[in-house]
């Protein structure tokens, strides 16, 4: 099982677009969750932080093996999601993958994920 946490920098002046993006994902959660099946994504969570005036988004995820990349998705919600991504995420900033040190997961959840893999 993989557990990932990655930090992405938001482009300057795009905070209101990030607001729209997060509202879009929350408002369309039913369709968003359908796309996770194709991606073999068990958990995906987005966090937001501002440090010294610079905004960052963090993706926490627990992906399975062999999932479809979001870029290859035919789902309408993923197409809109990627438009927001291109509008908001700074491509000149190298994403930071934080190191996983400890994974604490209940036995029931762990067993469920193992059955899915």
N, C-alpha and C positions, 0 to 999 in steps of 0.2 A: 504494500500500500504506500502510495506517495502522499505527502502533505507538503503543500507549497504556499509560500507567502512572497509576493513580488510587489515592489514599489515602483510606481510610474509617476512621472512628473506631468502636471497639468500645464498646458500652454498659458502664458500670461494673458489675462483678460478673458479667460474662458470659464470662469467660475459659474456664471449664470447658465452656460450651456451644460456644465456638469450637473447643476440643479435640475435642468430639464431632463437630462439623461437618466439620472437616478429616479426621478419621478416617472419617466417612461417605463423603466424596468419594473418599478413597484406597481404601476397601474396595469401592466401587462404580464403579471407574474405567472398566470396560468399558461400562457404561450411560452414564456421564458423557461419554465420548468419542463415543457415538452422538448425543448432543444437540448436540455441536459442529457436526455436519454441517448441521443445520437453521439454526443460528445463523451459518453461514459463518464460524466462528471457527477460524482456523488454529492459533493458539497461545494458551493461557490458563494463567497461572501465578499462584498466590497466595503472597504473602510476608507475614510477620508480624513486628511490631516493637513493643517497649515503650519509650516515651520519657517520662522523669520520672513513671513509674507509670501512664501512659496507654497503652493498647494500640491498635494500628492494624493494619489489613489493607491490603495493596497488591495491586491487580489489574494484572498485566502482560498485555497481550493484543495479538494481531495479527489483527484482524477483516477479513473481506472485505466487499464491498458487498452490500446487499440481504438480509442475514440476518434471521432471525426473532428478536424480542426474547425473552429468557428468560421474561418474564412471560406471554407468549402460548403457551408450550410446553405440550403435553399429556403430555410424558414424566413418568413418576412420579418419577424422580430429580430433575428440575427443581422439582417441587412440594415435595419435601422440602427441597431446597436453598433455596428461597425462604422456607420456614418458618424455617429457621435464620437466614437473612438478616434477617428481621423481628425475630427474637428477639435477634440479636447486634449489628446495625449501628445506630448512633446516628443517627436521622433529623434531629436538630437540628444536626448537624455538616455543614457544606457540604463535600462531597467535593472533594479537591484533585487536579486533573489536572496532572501534572508535564509540563513542556515537553520535547518530543523535540528533541534537539540533533543527534545523529548516530545513524544506523542502520548497523550493520556486519553484513552478511548475506552468506554465501557465495553465489557465483554459482549453484550448483546449487539451493539452497533458494529463492533469488530467482526463478529460472526456473520452478520448480515452482509457486510461489505465483502467478506471472503466468499460467501455464496454467490454474489453477483459477479465475481471475477472469474 
